[in-house]
């Protein structure tokens, strides 16, 4: 009776329920999302000039962690030992910027935004430089950083940065910069049962013990009566057990085969695509395992 129910979908966030599986499958799915769905990220940085106060190694590390909006399914993995990238396995970006004084700035001004041009280096200054025939291969492509406002470095007049970057396809298992998700987590569906009617002041106290929206108060025959409105909003704080008059009126449990997943994409791919790719990878792992079992001779 396995099923998947999508609860909430936004631009970079997806919340869905997986019902009818056990913890091993749920955790395998989470780990695949974190570490085995491939993305494109900066792997090599060729520094031609860097007179900023940021050391070359730190600059390269910061560039590597910038998420790149590029569909990894369009590219191949680069072979180990290959020094030069090709159009099918590498994306090339250039960052070339120099800080200058603003001759129009007021003499009494102390604001760097007024005094200098290009004193803040952002991810928007990274430009895609097509390799080979990539212009023909991807005529409608818009390869760029996911966010334009990621601060890379600060410059002062005369300082400049001139680097060339190679982005390659990889997985989070090799380096965290390739991980396509900011968070990927799951929890069991809470199950809250009121063992006896809870009324009046006790109902109001009970409502305060849970997250907003979990317990609602209804007016029945002039009495305030508590009922469980939405158990999935509960965070299992167990605050109710601090109250002697309430702790024996409520039973807290969890539905053992009902998992609430929350996936937040870094923006490289939409979260629904990430989930779909993770399912394909999990299916591929299962198929390889079955093939290995079939290849083992039976005694």
N, C-alpha and C positions, 0 to 999 in steps of 0.2 A: 504494500500500500504506500509505496514511496511517492512523494509529490514535492513540488517546489512552488511556493506562493510568494509572489513579489508584493511586498508591503509598501515600500516607499522608494521612488527612483528620482534622483536629482541629477544635475550635470555631472558631478564627480562622486556621488554617494549612492549606494544601493543597499537597501535593507530587504532581506527576504528570509523566508522560513524553509528549512529542509525538514520534512516530516517522514519518519519511517526508516531512519538510518541509525547506526550505532556510533559511539564516540570515535572509534578508529577511523571510520570513513570521513566523519566531520573534520577531524584533525588533519587527516591526509589532504583533504581539500584545502584547508586553511594554509598548510605548509606549501602546497603547490602554488597558491596565489602569491605567497611571500617570496618564494625562492626559485620557481621553475617556469614561470611565464616570462618569455623573453621581452626585452625592450632594447632601445638604442641609447647609448650614453657615451660621453667623451672618454676615450681610452688613451689616446696619445696627444700630447700638447707639445708643439714645436715652438720654442720661445726664440723669436728673432730679436726682440728688444723688450726689456722690462726694467724701467728706471723708477718704478713705484716702490713704496716701502714694503710691499707684499713680496715675500720670497717666491722664487719660481716654483718650488715644490708646493707651497701653500696655495698659490694661484692655480696650479694644475689640479690640486685636490678640490678646490672650490668650483672650478669649471666642470669637473667630473660629476659633481652632485647636482648640476642643473638639469632638470628633466627636459628632454627633447621631444617635441611633438613630431614624431615620425612613426609610421606604422611598421613595426618590426617584421610583419609578415611579407613585406615587399623586399626584404633583404636576406642574404645568406650569412651564415657564420663565417668569420674570417679564419682561414687555416692558421694553425700554430706555426710560427716562424716567418710568416709573411710580413715583410717590412713595408711594402707598398700596398695601399688599398686600391680596390677597383670599384667600378660603379655599382657592382652587385653586392658588395659587402661593406662599403664605407660611405659615410656622410662627412663632408668637409665643411668646417665653419672657420671664419676668420674674425678676429677681434683686433681692430687697429684703431687706436684712439689716443689723442694727445691733449693735455690740458693747457689752456692759454688764458691770459688775463683779459678781462673785459674792459676795453678802453673807454666805454661809455658809463662805467660804474661811478657812483658818487664817491667823492674822496673820503667822506666821513663814514661810509658804509663798512660794516664788519661781517656782512652776510656772505658766506662763500658762494651761495647761489647767484648773488649779484656780482661778486668780484671776479668769478672765473667761469670759463666755458669748459664743459666736459670734465668737471672735477669729480663727478660721480660716474663710475663705470657700471652700467646695468646690463642685464642679459639681453636687452633689446638692441644693444650694440653688436651683438653676434650676428653675422650675416652668412648665409649659405653660399658656398662656392662649389658649383657643380663639378663632379669628377667625370671625366670621359664623356659619355653620351647621356648623362643623367637628365639633361634638359629635355631630350627626346623621350627617355624612358618615363619620366614623371612630369609631363607638361603642365599638369594642374596642381602639382605638389606645392605645399607651403611649409617647408621644413624650417622650424624655428624653435626657440625655447618655449615651453608651455606658458611661462609667465614673463612678461617684459620688465617687471620691476624688481627683479632679484639683484641686490647690490653685490657687486663682485669686488670692487676696490675703490679707494679714494685717491685722487691725484691732486697735485699742486702744479703751478705753472712750470713748464719745462719737462715734467714727467710724462712718460708715455708707455703704452702697452701695445705690443705688436706680436700676436701669437696666431698660430694655425692649429686647428683641432681636428682630430679624426675620431668620428663616432662609429662604434661597431656594435654588433648585436651580441647580447650576453644575458645571463640569468643571475638572479639575486644570490644563488648558491655560491657563485664565484666572487661577487662583490655586491655590497648593499646598494650601490648606485644604480644597478640594473633592476632593482625591485620595483614593480609597477604600482604598488599600493603604499599609501601612507599608513593605513591600518587595515588589518583584516582579522576580525575577531568573531567569536560566536559565544552564545550562552544558551543554557536550557530555558525553555519557556516556564516562567513561574506559575505555580498553581496555589491559589489562596482560597481557603475554605473557611467560612464562618460556621462554627459548630453550634452556636446558639444565636438568637436574635440579639443585636447590639443596638441599644436605643438611647436617645436623649444625650446627656453629657458624655456617656461612654462612647457613643457614636462619633461625636466630634473629636474626642481624644484619639479614637481609632483612626480617623481620617488623617490626623496630623502625624501619625506614626509611619505613614507610607508616602511614597512619592506622589506629587500632584496627579490626579486623574485615576489613581488606583481604586480608591474608595470614594463612593458618592453617597450623599445623604438624601433620602426621600422622605416626604411628609405623608405618613399613612395614618389616617384617623386622628390627626392632631399630634402624632408622635414623630420624632426624628428617628428614622431607622436606617442603619448603614447596610450597604450592599457592595459587593465587588463589581466595579465597573469595567476595569481593564487591567487584568493581572500582568500583562506583558510589560507595563510601564514600571513595574516594581524593581528595585535595585537590591533587594534582600538585605536591608539595613538591620533587620531584627529589632528595631526600636520598640516594637510592640511588647516584647518580652520583658521590658523594664517596668511594665505596669502590671501589678499583681492582679488587678481586676480584669485584665484583658488577655493575659498570656495563655489562659486555658480556654479562651473562646475562639482562638484562631489557630488554624493548622497551615503551616507553610511547607510547600513541597515543590517538586519540579517534574515536568513531564519528561520522562527519560529518553524518548525518541523524537523530541521536537526541538530543533535547534534554530535559534534566531541569529542569522549571520548579518554582519555589518561590514561592508567593503567600501573603503574610501580610496579612490584612484588618485595618483599624483597628477593626472591630467594627460598622460601620454596616450592612453586609450580609455574609452568610456568604461565604466564599471561593469555594464552588462556584457561587453566584449571580453573583458578580463575573466568574468565568471564562465563564459562560454569556452574560452581557451583553456581554462583550468580543467573544465570537465573533459575536454578532448585529451588533455595530457593524462588525466587520471584513467580514462578509458584505454589510452595507449599503453600505460603501465600494466593495467589488468590483462590486456591482450598479450603483451610480451610474456607475462608470468604464465598465462595459460599455454602459450606456445612452448615455453621451456618445460612445463609439466608434460606436454605431449611428446617432447623429444627425449625424455628420460625413459630408458628401457625398463619395462616392468619385469620383475623376477618371477 
